Amino acid sequence: MSNYRKVAVFWDYENCSPPLNSQGHAIVNGIQRIAHVFGHVTSFKAYLDIGLQSPKSVGFRSDLQSSGVSITDCPHNGKKEVVDKMILVDMLAFAIDNPSPATIILIAGDRDYAYAISTLRLRQYNVILIVPPTISQSLESQASLVVDWNFAVLGKRTKADTPPVRQPYPSRNLDGDIVERVLREFKELDEDPAVTPTPPAPPTTSAHTRRASAEELFQPSVFERSTAVSGDAALTCTPKKIRVTVDTDCPRHQSRLSLPS
């Protein structure tokens, strides 16, 4: 297989979206590892309706753009399957501009792509699917190669009975060791995780005041002079229970003492 084949990546972001705590550059790196097995990437597009995305995803989308991904806005405007139709047209446009052999990488799990994939494969294009864990058998059977999204991109383990990289049917356009070559790219995947653990939030107090501990309650901070004094003046110390509250709204956290009447 020639190492100079053109590769185009089409990513249905709404159908296969990473968690918000993942790193955009690590996600792109995982996809690039797969793409470079088949050639050099000439186009890398991600499709989504930006208006429907969480404000927290702005930084992630900016990270994707910095890593060479073209963000294609797909306003739904009350319509369905907007992203699917745009990807289908762009895939066919790529095929028109780039005669086979060439490779198309589709990141999606929607069965509506099955007919387009089978048409491209009839014209000797390699179609690599990067898919979520559960997809339609009709979609998977049309691909040249199927790669598990969780394994290849997110660095998560797959089910024991599901190979992370699989070839539905042998293809003359692909080398016989293509599965091993793709798996080899993720040998050091654990050293470059795409998902970073979110640190636990610091403990917070739900009230502005707190109750003093038992030791604080019985400190001898209040004294009573004995009324029965004989000879030298003698003092007796009798501890009384007091309540200590701390005003957290005060910048100096001054303590206030409440004495019983």
Buried (B, 14 or more C-beta within 10 A) or exposed (E): BEEEBBBBBBBBBBBBBBEEEBBBBBBBBBBBBBBEBBBEBBBBBBBBBBEEBEEEBEEBBEBBEEBEBEBBEBEEEEEEEBBBBBBBEBBBEBBEEBEBBBBBBBBBBBBBBBEBBBBBBEEEBBBBBBBBEEBBEEBBEBBBBBBBBBBBBBBBEBEEEEBBBBBBEEBEBBEEEBBEBBBEBBEEBEEBBBBEEEEEEEEEEEEEEEEBEEEEBEEEEBEEEEEEEEEEEEEEEEEBEBBBBBEEEEEEEEEEEEEEE
